[in-house]
Amino acid sequence: MDLRTDPLRLNFLARVTLDAAQDTFLNFEKSRIRSSDDVVLVRKSVEAVCAPHLNNVDVVMNFDDLRRNDEVAAA
């Protein structure tokens, strides 16, 4: 059992949305990037939402109180 895992943490796909005007919103407020696996999940989440659209999309990102482990920053 990994007691460091926060059971209330939103998954990254739930934090990525695309509106009708094709603006992508990344809501990473109070989220935590703990590992390189999390970085991969963020990338895959953004790709899953944006890939079906042939045109470029604008991005608005809320990263208030976003935290990342030092090991991730060094990678």
Backbone bond lengths (Angstrom), bond angles and torsions (degrees), N, CA, C in turn:
res aa  C-N    CA-C-N  psi(-1)  N-CA   C-N-CA  omega(-1)  CA-C   N-CA-C  phi
1 M - - - 1.445 - - 1.522 109.15 -
2 D 1.328 116.10 125.88 1.460 120.83 -179.65 1.524 109.11 -95.35
3 L 1.310 117.14 100.60 1.461 121.50 -175.93 1.525 112.74 -74.69
4 R 1.332 117.63 -12.16 1.464 120.38 177.49 1.520 112.25 -78.01
5 T 1.323 118.66 -16.42 1.454 121.81 -179.48 1.521 109.44 -72.18
6 D 1.317 116.04 130.50 1.459 121.41 179.42 1.525 108.61 -89.05
7 P 1.333 118.33 110.96 1.459 120.32 -176.93 1.519 113.69 -68.42
8 L 1.314 118.59 -15.53 1.460 121.62 -179.69 1.527 112.63 -92.47
9 R 1.306 117.18 -0.75 1.465 122.00 -176.62 1.525 110.66 -68.42
10 L 1.315 116.32 128.93 1.467 120.74 174.82 1.515 109.42 -68.27
11 N 1.326 116.74 144.39 1.456 117.12 174.84 1.527 108.60 -75.38
12 F 1.302 116.34 160.36 1.458 120.42 -172.91 1.525 112.15 -68.36
13 L 1.320 118.33 -34.12 1.455 120.00 179.11 1.527 111.02 -62.37
14 A 1.320 117.62 -34.69 1.468 121.19 178.28 1.525 111.49 -69.19
15 R 1.307 117.73 -16.54 1.464 121.84 -178.67 1.524 112.85 -93.07
16 V 1.339 117.99 -1.43 1.464 122.37 -178.22 1.525 108.74 -116.07
17 T 1.336 116.72 122.51 1.459 120.62 178.36 1.520 110.05 -134.02
18 L 1.327 115.35 157.53 1.456 122.30 177.54 1.516 106.83 -129.80
19 D 1.339 117.47 124.79 1.458 119.73 -178.69 1.529 110.93 -91.75
20 A 1.324 116.30 178.71 1.462 121.96 -176.45 1.533 112.97 -61.83
21 A 1.319 117.05 -28.71 1.467 121.13 178.27 1.524 111.83 -82.78
22 Q 1.306 116.76 6.87 1.468 124.67 -178.37 1.523 112.61 61.95
23 D 1.313 115.18 39.21 1.463 121.38 170.32 1.520 106.89 -97.56
24 T 1.303 116.38 128.12 1.458 120.87 179.04 1.521 108.80 -93.31
25 F 1.322 115.87 131.85 1.456 121.66 177.96 1.519 108.73 -113.54
26 L 1.318 115.90 124.29 1.454 122.07 176.65 1.525 106.92 -110.57
27 N 1.316 116.60 109.65 1.458 120.86 -178.05 1.525 109.13 -104.49
28 F 1.313 115.77 89.08 1.450 121.03 179.96 1.524 111.43 -102.90
29 E 1.329 116.18 21.69 1.460 120.39 178.77 1.519 110.17 -57.99
30 K 1.317 115.22 128.91 1.467 124.07 177.85 1.531 113.36 58.65
31 S 1.323 117.11 23.38 1.463 118.50 176.03 1.522 109.25 -93.51
32 R 1.306 115.75 173.43 1.463 120.31 -176.01 1.518 109.52 -137.38
33 I 1.307 116.82 128.70 1.458 123.20 174.35 1.526 105.24 -98.28
34 R 1.326 115.67 105.63 1.469 120.39 -172.69 1.530 113.57 -96.30
35 S 1.334 116.43 -23.95 1.468 118.22 -173.19 1.523 109.94 -153.78
36 S 1.320 115.47 171.90 1.466 119.45 175.78 1.526 110.66 -65.64
37 D 1.324 117.09 -25.34 1.473 120.13 174.68 1.524 110.77 -63.53
38 D 1.328 117.41 -37.30 1.461 121.04 176.41 1.523 111.03 -64.75
39 V 1.315 117.37 -38.93 1.464 121.31 177.71 1.525 109.08 -61.03
40 V 1.316 117.16 -43.51 1.462 121.56 178.07 1.526 110.27 -62.98
41 L 1.326 117.78 -41.42 1.470 121.14 178.57 1.525 111.77 -63.40
42 V 1.321 117.70 -39.57 1.460 120.73 176.59 1.520 109.61 -61.83
43 R 1.331 117.01 -48.48 1.465 120.89 -179.76 1.522 110.99 -58.77
44 K 1.331 116.98 -47.37 1.457 121.01 -179.17 1.531 111.93 -64.56
45 S 1.322 116.98 -35.57 1.464 120.82 178.58 1.523 110.97 -65.56
46 V 1.330 116.58 -45.05 1.463 120.50 178.51 1.526 109.93 -65.06
47 E 1.320 117.74 -42.76 1.461 120.86 178.40 1.526 111.59 -62.20
48 A 1.328 117.63 -40.48 1.466 121.04 -178.51 1.524 111.27 -62.28
49 V 1.330 116.76 -36.66 1.459 120.48 -179.07 1.533 111.27 -80.48
50 C 1.325 117.73 -39.26 1.462 121.52 -172.68 1.525 114.89 -91.81
51 A 1.311 118.47 -27.34 1.462 121.63 -173.90 1.525 114.72 -58.04
52 P 1.331 119.86 -37.02 1.462 118.93 -179.53 1.535 114.19 -65.19
53 H 1.317 118.06 -13.99 1.460 121.85 -177.61 1.515 109.53 -96.15
54 L 1.325 115.84 127.06 1.459 120.68 -175.58 1.524 112.28 -75.58
55 N 1.325 117.68 -25.19 1.457 121.35 -178.59 1.524 110.51 -92.12
56 N 1.317 115.40 161.20 1.458 119.98 172.99 1.521 109.40 -64.75
57 V 1.300 116.76 151.46 1.456 121.57 177.51 1.521 109.02 -121.33
58 D 1.328 115.64 148.22 1.460 120.76 174.58 1.519 108.69 -80.56
59 V 1.330 116.33 152.79 1.463 120.81 -177.92 1.519 109.69 -126.36
60 V 1.331 114.94 133.55 1.453 122.94 170.90 1.524 105.52 -119.41
61 M 1.332 116.78 126.79 1.458 119.87 -176.19 1.515 110.79 -124.38
62 N 1.322 115.36 129.41 1.456 122.37 173.22 1.528 106.54 -105.12
63 F 1.312 115.86 112.18 1.463 119.19 -179.71 1.522 111.56 -122.98
64 D 1.346 116.00 29.50 1.459 120.26 176.40 1.526 109.63 -59.38
65 D 1.291 115.70 127.25 1.469 123.29 177.85 1.530 112.99 61.28
66 L 1.344 117.15 25.28 1.464 121.43 172.67 1.522 107.44 -70.54
67 R 1.307 116.73 134.28 1.464 121.12 179.63 1.512 109.78 -123.31
68 R 1.307 115.48 147.26 1.457 120.41 174.76 1.518 108.01 -138.77
69 N 1.308 114.36 145.08 1.464 119.74 178.46 1.527 109.87 -70.12
70 D 1.312 116.13 149.83 1.463 120.96 -179.16 1.524 112.26 -59.53
71 E 1.342 117.19 -33.57 1.458 120.73 -179.99 1.528 111.26 -63.21
72 V 1.323 116.72 -34.33 1.458 121.17 179.48 1.515 109.97 -71.01
73 A 1.309 117.44 -41.30 1.453 121.75 -179.68 1.528 111.13 -64.95
74 A 1.306 117.23 -32.53 1.465 120.88 -178.88 1.520 112.77 -77.30
75 A 1.320 117.30 -19.76 1.479 120.91 -176.39 1.510 112.16 -75.43
